[in-house]
């Protein structure tokens, strides 16, 4: 989509869930086999996004999340606060990745396995490690992620917004549905998404345009008050 027609477009907001590790805890690789809840700071991240949506008067018509507790909690906090009539629903196409032998390990423990370069290649280039027995079929991940975005782009009414809550690993596959944007982020080593951060996608009848990636609340607010104002109550 070269020049979005906002009169005919919808907005897909993709959020990474909030923090699952508290102060002093060493972050670990947690994926589909580790069902951690949000910690207090993670709940506050959800509340910050909800406050942003209310401030710009953006109320999601749909809220969708992955099946694990951290994504469901994050979605529920936002839904309860700014879209109480919208019941969050689980979609397996937003499920987290299975990190195989890396599941539950810290970065240092992954490096101790001799996988430091493989870890770097995943983070910077999104190349999966061949020897770590990750549990997902990569082609299936790519297909179902693209299908989810396509379904939303065709189902959402013009001017409507949907919120999807998932993980950083899954967000890489959603980004692959927009090949030029994926390659740009890959070249810039910006594929990762921090906890509580957003991607904003303008969608129209199967066409997708990335408006922002790995955005914090102030960055997203600036877009909602400028380029993406047509999707808010301030338009």
Secondary structure as UniProt FT lines:
FT   TURN            6..8
FT   STRAND          10..16
FT   TURN            23..24
FT   TURN            32..33
FT   HELIX           40..55
FT   TURN            56..57
FT   STRAND          62..65
FT   HELIX           69..82
FT   TURN            84..85
FT   STRAND          89..90
FT   HELIX           92..94
FT   HELIX           100..102
FT   TURN            103..104
FT   HELIX           107..112
FT   TURN            113..114
FT   HELIX           116..125
FT   TURN            130..131
FT   HELIX           138..155
FT   TURN            158..159
FT   STRAND          161..166
FT   HELIX           168..176
FT   HELIX           179..187
FT   TURN            188..189
FT   TURN            195..196
FT   STRAND          198..204
FT   TURN            205..206
FT   STRAND          207..215
FT   HELIX           217..224
FT   TURN            225..228
FT   HELIX           229..231
FT   TURN            233..234
//
